[in-house]
Amino acid sequence: MLAEGPVSELSLRPELQSIVGPDLVGAVLEGVVTRVDPEHGSADLTVGRGTVQVSVRGAPVGSRVRLQILARDVILAAQPVQGLSVRNAIASTVTAISNDDYGQVLVRLDVGGETVLARITHHAQKALNLRAGDAVWTLVKAVSTRGHAFRITPAG
């Protein structure tokens, strides 16, 4: 056994990157379904102190859902954005910035009490002038979660 602990913590460990590669690095979050939109195949999840809209079917209100957000699917903005198809724009705080093993930058974010990772270029870091402690907007497309394994378990 290499590591032990909650999936949400294990998914953030830097050594995982060398196993899964840069495209699958991300965070696993646990949330509770608060609203279901069966017509569009989506649901709202309460994750930490925020709400995230995701593509998921068959998860009734009250279900606990594990959601993987890949670092490559996260967009950072220095200002609130409007007029985008992105459904999730969450006020966040940069908690750490590090270079990854693939020549990119891995940004650790506090998103409503949960941790999310963003993988960006050095150019983007410089353009946004990102530093630990900065307030940013974390953007995640609802459909970027499609195709990832959701684990649905009864709440309680």
Secondary structure, 3 states (H helix, E strand, C coil): CCCCCCHHHHCCCCHHHHHHCHHHCEEEEEEEEEEEECCCCEEEEEECCEEEEEECCCCCCCCEEEEEEEHHHEEEECCCCCCCCCCEEEEEEEEEEEECCCCCEEEEEEECCEEEEEEECHHHHHHHCCCCCCEEEEEECHHHHCCCCCEEECCC
